[in-house]
């Protein structure tokens, strides 16, 4: 995923990280936790490992 104009604008405005993250997710970005969940469903990793290495999203 590349930075689109909306995200670039938010960065230049020094918007809060939560606003930038929300725009990125809306543009199709998958969070590390969501990507991990997909890999757990494929049997590549475990839920315990995902929970160990990721943080809970506080802003959504």
Secondary structure, DSSP 4 states (H G I P E B T S, - for coil): ----HHHHHHHHTT--HHHHHHHHHHTTPPPHHHHHHHHHHTTSS-HHHHHHH----S--
